[in-house]
Amino acid sequence: MSTSVADKLDAARADLADRDGVLVAFSGGVDSSAVAAIAHDALGDDAVACTARSETLPEAELEDARRVADEIGIRHEIAEFSELDSQAFVENGDDRCYHCRTMRLGAMFDRARELGIDVVCDGTNASDPGEGHRPGLRAVDELDAYSPLLEHGIVKSEVREIADEYGLSVADKPSMACLSSRIPTGLEVTEERLSRIEKAETVLRTWGFQQFRVRDHDGIARIEVGEDELEDALNPEFVRTARQYIGELGFDHVTLDLDGYRTGSVSPDETRSASEPASGATAGPADEQEPDGAESTADDEPVVEDVFATDYPTADEL
């Protein structure tokens, strides 16, 4: 760890050590995990991690949060609520994240009061304010949550250094937004859509993809994967599995976005219409004819080689 990052970590730890106790809004991602680790280091049993459980949180992410809390050794609480109780959230306007963060942090403050804790910390880091459309940050300000990473100028790359210093398994974990972020602005957020997105993303997670989203364009599932994983997504066996399984979830078409994964691709500041998918390789519904195999080179080696060393599940096994 560089000297400057070590100094920032020392300052954040000393800052939290001056508190009587803190509750950390804990998703299990790298930012909140770093805050939880610092808080536990500074306060021991007077630090609590709390995960807000709702329809927009994938079950796999909740399990990750439980696991990482165990790694840290911090007490872990679950606060349950439903964003779908808010019509403003369901309508999915430009400020959906504001309503989501308000309710999520509200659940944190409620649990903190039950535990007799005055300070709620969140994982906002010093890189976040400059990253485009971020209405959720307004909720952090309005509810007066404390952001130690932001307060001490710790940017995203430094958060990962700190997580690595604490030996956290999520130090290199890609960002993972809530499931509602997969639904284009203006298209209602429903439990049915959230459920099929979660099930669709289970396919990609099971096949070992690291950075991915399944965007729900009301009948079209648009798969985004990291640029370095695009070739893997063209593996014929994965294509067949994704087309069959995801098609059976209620999507009319399953597509692969050839631009790859990018944050905010259905957010209101995107130039492309939210009602239309990005250009991609359409896999089609489950009962359509399978696409042709990968094009071969002169020596008959496939352009997209089979990089999988183990047998991955078929659609019937998911």
TIMI-663888 format. One record per residue (C-alpha): residue number from 1; x, y, z negated. Coordinates in steps of 0.02 Angstrom, whole numbers, plus 50000, padded with zeros to 5 digits. Layout:
BEGIN
 pos     X     Y     Z
 NUM     X     Y     Z
...
//
This chain:
BEGIN
 pos     X     Y     Z
   1 50000 50000 50000
   2 50068 50172 50046
   3 50110 50296 49909
   4 49972 50416 49960
   5 49839 50279 49953
   6 49906 50218 49786
   7 49892 50396 49718
   8 49712 50409 49779
   9 49671 50241 49701
  10 49747 50295 49534
  11 49646 50455 49538
  12 49483 50365 49577
  13 49516 50235 49442
  14 49555 50371 49312
  15 49400 50466 49365
  16 49286 50316 49337
  17 49374 50271 49175
  18 49313 50436 49103
  19 49131 50380 49124
  20 49033 50287 48992
  21 48976 50165 49124
  22 48929 50157 49309
  23 48812 50059 49419
  24 48880 50030 49594
  25 48757 50019 49739
  26 48831 49858 49806
  27 48801 49784 49979
  28 48953 49670 49979
  29 49030 49769 50122
  30 49208 49833 50109
  31 49163 50008 50049
  32 49048 49961 49905
  33 49160 49813 49862
  34 49310 49928 49845
  35 49210 50044 49732
  36 49151 49896 49628
  37 49328 49832 49610
  38 49393 50003 49557
  39 49249 50025 49435
  40 49275 49854 49358
  41 49461 49887 49345
  42 49427 50052 49258
  43 49278 50006 49148
  44 49271 49817 49131
  45 49100 49761 49071
  46 49034 49940 49076
  47 49032 49930 49266
  48 48885 49843 49352
  49 48860 49803 49536
  50 48680 49806 49598
  51 48616 49746 49766
  52 48449 49808 49832
  53 48356 49663 49909
  54 48224 49697 50042
  55 48164 49635 50211
  56 48304 49731 50299
  57 48444 49639 50208
  58 48498 49477 50293
  59 48501 49330 50173
  60 48680 49293 50227
  61 48731 49469 50172
  62 48650 49443 50001
  63 48748 49282 49980
  64 48907 49374 50030
  65 48869 49507 49899
  66 48849 49374 49764
  67 49012 49292 49816
  68 49112 49453 49819
  69 49043 49507 49651
  70 49109 49342 49583
  71 49279 49378 49662
  72 49285 49546 49575
  73 49218 49476 49411
  74 49089 49613 49396
  75 48913 49589 49328
  76 48792 49578 49474
  77 48610 49633 49470
  78 48475 49620 49605
  79 48343 49756 49626
  80 48198 49710 49739
  81 48095 49834 49840
  82 48017 49851 50013
  83 48053 49986 50140
  84 47896 49927 50231
  85 47795 50010 50093
  86 47845 50177 50169
  87 47749 50227 50325
  88 47885 50353 50365
  89 48011 50212 50371
  90 47898 50096 50472
  91 47871 50231 50604
  92 48059 50224 50636
  93 48090 50405 50679
  94 48256 50495 50688
  95 48263 50501 50498
  96 48228 50316 50463
  97 48397 50296 50376
  98 48355 50442 50262
  99 48197 50356 50201
 100 48286 50189 50186
 101 48431 50261 50085
 102 48312 50361 49976
 103 48215 50204 49928
 104 48370 50096 49911
 105 48461 50220 49799
 106 48299 50251 49706
 107 48296 50066 49661
 108 48476 50085 49600
 109 48434 50232 49488
 110 48283 50138 49418
 111 48392 49989 49373
 112 48528 50103 49301
 113 48399 50185 49186
 114 48341 50013 49128
 115 48522 49972 49084
 116 48556 50139 49000
 117 48682 50192 49133
 118 48690 50374 49187
 119 48799 50365 49344
 120 48757 50277 49508
 121 48903 50262 49630
 122 48890 50224 49814
 123 49018 50176 49946
 124 49017 50332 50055
 125 49197 50358 50111
 126 49287 50512 50177
 127 49267 50455 50358
 128 49077 50443 50350
 129 49024 50627 50361
 130 49108 50646 50531
 131 49033 50492 50613
 132 48885 50560 50709
 133 48701 50541 50661
 134 48703 50493 50476
 135 48537 50549 50397
 136 48564 50428 50252
 137 48700 50542 50183
 138 48566 50673 50145
 139 48484 50551 50025
 140 48649 50526 49935
 141 48662 50714 49908
 142 48480 50736 49856
 143 48482 50595 49729
 144 48653 50649 49662
 145 48736 50481 49683
 146 48923 50490 49652
 147 49040 50439 49794
 148 49215 50410 49723
 149 49291 50365 49891
 150 49227 50528 49967
 151 49274 50629 49813
 152 49454 50571 49821
 153 49473 50585 50010
 154 49487 50398 50042
 155 49455 50362 50226
 156 49397 50196 50300
 157 49571 50128 50340
 158 49625 50167 50162
 159 49470 50082 50091
 160 49529 49923 50178
 161 49703 49944 50103
 162 49627 49960 49930
 163 49514 49808 49957
 164 49667 49710 50013
 165 49762 49769 49858
 166 49624 49695 49751
 167 49630 49533 49852
 168 49451 49550 49915
 169 49399 49431 50054
 170 49299 49572 50136
 171 49451 49684 50165
 172 49438 49656 50353
 173 49250 49627 50360
 174 49165 49722 50503
 175 49032 49850 50459
 176 48858 49776 50443
 177 48708 49893 50444
 178 48534 49841 50388
 179 48423 49744 50508
 180 48314 49894 50549
 181 48462 49973 50639
 182 48435 49844 50777
 183 48264 49918 50821
 184 48263 50068 50941
 185 48204 50233 50870
 186 48017 50254 50891
 187 47977 50067 50894
 188 47891 50016 50732
 189 47989 49918 50604
 190 47889 49763 50560
 191 47923 49609 50456
 192 47904 49502 50613
 193 48038 49599 50707
 194 48157 49599 50559
 195 48134 49412 50536
 196 48168 49367 50718
 197 48321 49481 50723
 198 48392 49394 50569
 199 48359 49222 50643
 200 48435 49273 50810
 201 48593 49339 50726
 202 48608 49175 50632
 203 48650 49096 50800
 204 48797 49213 50827
 205 48857 49196 50648
 206 48848 49006 50660
 207 48953 49009 50818
 208 49087 49109 50730
 209 49063 49283 50803
 210 49130 49419 50689
 211 49062 49584 50758
 212 48888 49572 50830
 213 48711 49639 50837
 214 48550 49575 50915
 215 48451 49729 50967
 216 48262 49704 50977
 217 48188 49797 51125
 218 48011 49733 51097
 219 48022 49575 51201
 220 48204 49588 51252
 221 48344 49528 51138
 222 48504 49624 51183
 223 48658 49537 51112
 224 48809 49645 51074
 225 48975 49567 51023
 226 49146 49643 50995
 227 49245 49677 51153
 228 49373 49544 51108
 229 49232 49416 51089
 230 49142 49448 51254
 231 49227 49301 51339
 232 49171 49188 51198
 233 48992 49247 51223
 234 49000 49188 51404
 235 49040 49010 51350
 236 48909 48908 51444
 237 48861 48804 51292
 238 48834 48961 51187
 239 48733 49039 51328
 240 48618 48887 51333
 241 48600 48884 51144
 242 48566 49071 51130
 243 48441 49069 51273
 244 48344 48923 51202
 245 48344 48965 51018
 246 48327 49154 51028
 247 48198 49138 51166
 248 48091 49030 51051
 249 48087 49169 50920
 250 47965 49273 51023
 251 48080 49363 51144
 252 48035 49361 51329
 253 48216 49386 51385
 254 48387 49363 51305
 255 48525 49475 51371
 256 48710 49502 51341
 257 48765 49684 51341
 258 48924 49693 51445
 259 48974 49855 51357
 260 49001 49753 51200
 261 48964 49800 51020
 262 48954 49984 50973
 263 48873 50071 50826
 264 48718 50175 50851
 265 48674 50104 51022
 266 48488 50124 50983
 267 48505 50283 50879
 268 48423 50449 50930
 269 48585 50526 50990
 270 48609 50390 51120
 271 48588 50457 51297
 272 48506 50299 51360
 273 48319 50283 51331
 274 48285 50183 51173
 275 48146 50089 51260
 276 48264 50016 51390
 277 48405 49892 51361
 278 48582 49925 51416
 279 48638 49844 51576
 280 48690 49667 51535
 281 48693 49487 51590
 282 48515 49426 51573
 283 48496 49251 51507
 284 48308 49251 51527
 285 48175 49162 51426
 286 48202 48987 51362
 287 48113 48901 51505
 288 48204 48990 51647
 289 48335 48905 51754
 290 48506 48903 51674
 291 48634 49022 51751
 292 48774 48958 51859
 293 48933 48903 51772
 294 49086 49015 51754
 295 49174 49057 51917
 296 49334 48956 51943
 297 49505 49015 51995
 298 49607 48938 52137
 299 49679 48806 52022
 300 49505 48762 51963
 301 49533 48831 51787
 302 49380 48923 51720
 303 49392 49112 51705
 304 49314 49097 51532
 305 49409 48960 51445
 306 49333 48857 51305
 307 49415 48935 51152
 308 49314 48836 51026
 309 49415 48702 50937
 310 49268 48622 50848
 311 49096 48562 50897
 312 48969 48700 50869
 313 48785 48668 50836
 314 48659 48659 50976
 315 48492 48746 50967
 316 48410 48588 50899
 317 48533 48584 50754
 318 48506 48764 50696
//
